[in-house]
Each structure stands twice: as C-alpha cells, then as structure tokens.
Amino acid sequence: MDFDGLEQDFAQDLAGASQPLYRLLRRARRAYAEADYESARRILEALARAVPDSTTILYPLACTQYRLGLFHESFDLSNRLDRLGDTRGRVLRNQLMVIRTQDPVAWEQSAARKSSQQSSIGSEHDHYGANHLMMNVHVSGSPEDTLALMRVARLHEIGFTFSDEMTAGVAPIHITDNTDSSLVCVDRLRGIRISTYQREGICTYTGFDNGTYLLICALLGTTQWRTLDLNPLLVSEDFHHGPICKCLFSHQACKEDFALALDHPEVCPSCLAFYRCLGAEPDVDRLTMFLRSYQTALSPIDSSSLA
C-alpha cells in the first residue's frame, strides 16, 4: 500500500479544518508500516465513514483487508474504487482473482467471515444514528458545583444517569479548581477533569450560569471519554485541535480565550465528523442539541435558582 501523497489528497476530500482526522490517517500509515493491519483497518474504516467516497482512504483500506485475508471485502472495495475512477482497484482485483483460482479454501473462508460480519463502510447506518445512548456518570467536586451540574442536566433531559458509585462503564467527572488551560481534560487514568479556573470571568462575559458552564464542559468531556472507551488505539493527544477556529474542542492559548468561543458556542464540522466516525455520535449530538436549544432560547435559564 502506498501512502505517498495521501494527506494532500485527503485535504481535498475533506475540504476543511481536520487536525484530528489527519492524526488518524498518520496513525493508520504507521500501523500499516508496522504490519499491524488490524489496527490500520479499524482506523481506515472510521475515516471511510467520515469521508465515504475518498479513494485515498478506500484504496489503503482495501489493501489492508487483503493483508488480513478479508478477500471478499477487499474485492467489493476494489469494484467500488473502479466505479469511482481509481484504476488501482483493477490491479488489486486481479490479485484477488488469482487467490480465488489458486486458493479456493482461503476464498471460501473469507466468504464465511463476511457473512457473519457484514461490512458497512460508507453507510449512514453504520454507527449509533438516532439511538442516543444514555451516559452513566459519577460527579465529584464541591456540593454546590455537583448540584448545579446535575440540576441543569436534568432540566434539559440531557441523557445523563448519575451514579453514586464508580463502577465499570461509569464516566468519572471531577470538578476541580486546578489552573488548567483547557475547559476540560480527559484521559483514561484520571477520567474527565473540569477546571473552574477563570470560570467567573468566562461566565460574566458569556452570561452563562454556573450549571450551564459545567454542563457544557461535561458534554465535551463525556464525548471524548466515550471515544477513548470505544477506540483503545487512541490517546488523549489525538484530541488536540489547535485554535484555528472557535470550536469548543479547540485548544486555546489561555483559559480566558474560551470566553470568545463560548460567546457563540459551536462544534466545527471536522470535529463532528471525527467523533461521529469513532462511535461517539450520541454524545456529540447531545452536545450540539444542547447548544442549539440554548442559543434559540429567549434568555438563558439560571439553573442555580432551581430547587
């Protein structure tokens, strides 16, 4: 498989800011070079869901499937590449026809695997869709902050189930006053950490109440937490998104700069594609729906006034 020029072609396919998706592409290239074909396949399938007709993604994916003995899936993608005008699909298809003729046992074994697990690359139904799964969370912090977060989440029926104990499958949310430069930090060991540093100034500028600020941070954190949980190959650094726009997932130079991002909060198209293709569609949709409901309200609801 040849990755030369892949990133330039991919930029044209995506047509937008795509730092997280570029990192996935580089990770797939590295996995393939190290003969970790299963990891490369999983990453390329995620990218193919974000950019379904990109031949610069489909061809490496077809080659990866070939390496894994998924001959029928590779054959189908070769035909699709041919229909999209990529002649590399014909070369790969010829190689697959040789296997079909010379090693019919391997070909039939591939057919059996395909029937048990149908590929859904490029399908709009290949991830959560409208099935907005609940998120189990455990919140720790000051009583005032934890109650404010729980009240506004319940008010907006945000889809959080609050747990009193930390058990498997529960996302830990820690509300701290650490001087973090981001709204929220997420990693597998420490969970989701919401920083209240500079919160007062940000809320004064944006008009947010404490509960709304904390909920937006929690929605950002749980989206990334689900993504890490579903994709063991990822690390927290894969979420890095420079301040090229005012996306809430971006990393601003300092904490105060998030006041501008939160003044008109949004998630950029690149991040929407990134999290949806990695299985966190219900979570990023939960975030965007809350942002839309907040922006269309005549006035913000002060959750601190709720009993």
C-alpha positions in Angstrom: 0.0 0.0 0.0 1.3 3.4 -0.9 0.6 6.3 1.4 2.6 8.9 -0.6 0.5 12.0 -1.2 -2.3 10.6 0.8 -2.6 13.6 3.2 -2.7 16.1 0.4 -5.5 14.2 -1.4 -7.3 13.8 1.9 -7.3 17.5 2.5 -9.1 18.0 -0.8 -11.6 15.3 0.1 -12.4 16.8 3.5 -12.2 20.5 2.5 -11.9 21.9 5.9 -10.0 22.0 9.2 -9.3 18.4 10.0 -6.4 18.1 12.5 -7.9 15.1 14.4 -8.7 13.3 11.2 -5.1 13.9 9.9 -3.8 12.3 13.1 -5.9 9.2 12.4 -4.6 9.0 8.9 -1.0 9.2 10.1 -1.7 6.6 12.8 -3.1 4.2 10.1 0.0 4.8 8.0 2.2 3.9 11.0 0.2 0.8 11.9 0.4 -0.5 8.3 4.1 0.1 8.2 4.5 -1.9 11.4 2.3 -4.8 9.9 -0.4 -4.0 12.5 -3.0 -4.5 9.8 -6.0 -4.9 12.2 -5.3 -1.5 13.8 -4.9 0.1 10.4 -8.2 -1.5 9.2 -10.1 -0.1 12.2 -8.7 3.4 11.7 -9.3 3.4 8.0 -12.9 2.2 8.4 -13.5 5.1 10.8 -12.1 7.5 8.3 -14.2 5.9 5.5 -17.3 6.7 7.5 -16.3 10.3 7.7 -15.3 10.6 4.0 -17.2 7.7 2.4 -16.2 8.3 -1.3 -12.5 9.1 -0.7 -10.4 6.8 -2.9 -7.4 7.9 -0.9 -9.0 6.1 2.1 -10.8 3.3 0.3 -7.7 2.0 -1.6 -5.5 1.6 1.6 -8.5 0.1 3.3 -8.9 -2.5 0.5 -5.2 -3.3 0.7 -5.4 -3.7 4.5 -8.3 -6.1 4.1 -6.3 -8.0 1.6 -3.4 -8.4 4.1 -5.9 -9.6 6.7 -7.4 -12.3 4.4 -10.7 -10.4 4.1 -10.7 -11.1 0.4 -14.4 -10.6 -0.3 -14.5 -7.2 1.5 -11.3 -6.2 -0.4 -12.9 -7.4 -3.7 -16.0 -5.3 -3.1 -13.9 -2.2 -2.3 -11.9 -2.8 -5.5 -15.1 -2.8 -7.6 -16.1 0.4 -5.8 -12.8 2.0 -6.5 -13.2 1.1 -10.2 -16.6 2.8 -10.2 -15.1 5.9 -8.6 -12.5 6.0 -11.4 -9.5 4.8 -9.5 -7.6 2.3 -11.6 -5.7 0.9 -8.6 -8.8 -1.1 -7.8 -8.4 -3.1 -11.0 -4.8 -4.2 -10.1 -5.9 -5.3 -6.6 -8.9 -7.1 -8.1 -6.7 -9.1 -10.4 -4.6 -10.2 -7.4 -7.8 -11.3 -5.6 -8.9 -13.3 -8.7 -5.6 -15.2 -8.6 -6.3 -16.2 -4.9 -9.9 -17.2 -5.9 -8.5 -19.5 -8.5 -5.4 -20.9 -6.7 -6.6 -21.0 -3.1 -10.4 -21.7 -3.1 -10.2 -22.7 0.6 -9.0 -19.3 1.7 -11.5 -17.7 -0.6 -14.4 -19.6 1.0 -13.2 -18.9 4.5 -13.2 -15.2 3.6 -16.8 -15.6 2.4 -17.8 -17.2 5.7 -16.3 -14.3 7.7 -18.1 -11.8 5.5 -21.5 -13.4 6.0 -21.0 -13.3 9.8 -20.0 -9.7 10.0 -21.2 -7.6 7.1 -19.1 -4.5 6.3 -20.9 -1.2 6.4 -18.3 1.2 5.1 -19.9 4.4 3.9 -23.4 3.5 5.2 -25.3 6.2 7.1 -26.5 3.5 9.5 -23.1 2.1 10.5 -23.0 3.8 13.8 -25.4 4.9 16.5 -27.7 7.0 14.3 -30.7 8.2 16.2 -30.1 5.8 19.1 -28.9 8.3 21.7 -27.5 6.1 24.4 -27.5 7.2 28.0 -24.2 8.2 29.6 -23.6 6.9 33.1 -21.5 9.4 35.1 -20.2 9.9 38.6 -19.6 13.5 39.6 -17.2 14.6 42.3 -16.4 18.1 43.5 -17.9 20.7 45.8 -21.6 20.1 46.7 -22.5 23.4 45.1 -20.9 22.5 41.8 -22.1 19.0 41.6 -25.7 20.0 42.4 -25.6 22.8 39.8 -24.4 20.3 37.1 -27.0 17.7 38.0 -29.9 20.2 38.1 -29.2 21.8 34.7 -28.6 18.3 33.1 -31.9 17.0 34.4 -33.7 20.2 33.5 -32.7 19.8 29.8 -33.1 16.0 29.9 -29.6 15.7 28.7 -29.3 11.9 28.9 -27.0 11.6 31.9 -27.6 8.9 34.5 -25.9 10.0 37.7 -24.3 7.2 39.7 -23.3 7.4 43.4 -20.5 4.8 42.9 -17.7 4.3 40.5 -18.2 1.1 38.7 -17.3 -0.3 35.3 -18.8 1.7 32.4 -19.3 4.9 34.6 -17.5 8.0 33.4 -15.8 9.8 36.3 -16.3 13.6 36.2 -14.1 15.6 38.6 -14.8 19.3 39.1 -11.6 21.0 40.3 -10.1 24.4 40.7 -6.8 23.4 39.1 -5.3 26.0 36.8 -5.8 24.0 33.7 -5.6 25.9 30.4 -8.5 24.0 28.9 -12.2 23.8 29.8 -11.9 20.0 30.3 -9.1 17.4 30.2 -9.8 13.7 29.5 -7.6 10.7 29.9 -8.1 7.1 30.8 -6.3 7.2 34.2 -7.8 10.4 35.6 -11.1 10.5 33.8 -12.8 13.8 33.0 -11.5 16.8 34.7 -13.4 20.1 34.5 -11.5 23.1 35.6 -13.3 26.0 37.3 -10.2 28.2 36.9 -11.3 31.6 35.4 -14.9 30.4 35.4 -16.2 33.6 37.0 -14.8 35.8 34.2 -15.9 33.5 31.5 -19.5 33.3 32.8 -19.6 37.1 33.3 -18.6 37.6 29.7 -20.9 35.0 28.2 -23.9 35.3 30.6 -23.7 31.6 31.5 -24.7 30.5 34.9 -22.5 28.0 36.8 -24.7 25.0 35.9 -24.6 25.7 32.2 -20.9 26.2 32.1 -20.3 22.9 33.9 -22.7 21.0 31.7 -21.1 22.2 28.5 -17.7 21.1 29.9 -19.2 17.8 31.0 -20.7 17.2 27.5 -17.3 17.9 25.9 -15.6 15.6 28.3 -18.1 12.7 28.0 -17.8 12.8 24.2 -14.1 12.3 24.4 -14.4 9.8 27.2 -16.8 7.6 25.0 -14.4 8.0 22.1 -11.4 6.7 24.2 -13.6 3.9 25.6 -14.6 2.7 22.1 -11.2 3.1 20.5 -8.4 1.7 22.6 -5.9 2.7 19.9 -6.5 6.4 20.7 -4.7 8.5 23.3 -5.7 11.9 24.7 -3.2 13.7 22.4 -5.2 12.6 19.4 -7.9 15.1 20.5 -5.6 18.1 20.1 -7.2 20.7 18.0 -5.3 24.0 17.5 -7.1 27.4 17.8 -7.7 27.7 14.1 -11.3 28.3 14.8 -13.6 28.9 17.8 -14.7 25.2 18.1 -15.3 24.2 21.7 -12.9 21.3 21.2 -10.1 23.6 20.2 -7.1 24.2 22.5 -6.8 28.0 23.0 -3.6 29.8 24.1 -5.0 30.5 27.5 -8.1 29.8 29.5 -9.6 33.3 29.1 -9.7 32.8 25.3 -12.5 30.3 25.8 -14.8 33.2 26.6 -14.8 34.1 22.9 -15.5 30.5 21.9 -18.3 30.2 24.5 -19.9 33.5 23.4 -21.2 31.8 20.3 -20.5 28.1 21.1 -20.3 25.6 18.3 -18.5 22.4 17.2 -16.7 22.6 13.9 -17.6 20.2 11.0 -14.2 18.4 11.4 -14.8 17.5 15.0 -18.4 16.4 14.2 -17.0 14.0 11.6 -14.2 12.9 13.9 -16.4 11.9 16.9 -19.2 10.5 14.8 -17.0 8.2 12.8 -15.4 6.9 16.0 -18.7 5.9 17.6 -19.4 8.9 19.8 -22.3 10.2 17.7 -24.9 10.1 20.5 -22.6 12.2 22.7 -21.5 14.8 20.2 -25.2 15.1 19.1 -26.2 15.5 22.7 -23.8 18.4 22.9 -24.9 20.1 19.7 -28.5 19.7 20.6 -28.0 21.4 23.9 -26.1 24.2 22.2 -28.9 24.7 19.7 -31.5 24.7 22.5 -29.5 27.2 24.5 -28.9 29.5 21.5 -32.5 29.6 20.5 -33.8 30.3 24.0 -35.0 33.9 24.5 -33.0 34.0 27.7 -30.6 31.7 29.5 -32.1 29.6 32.3 -30.3 30.1 35.6 -30.0 26.6 37.0 -28.8 28.0 40.3 -32.4 29.1 41.0 -33.8 25.6 40.7 -34.6 23.7 43.8 
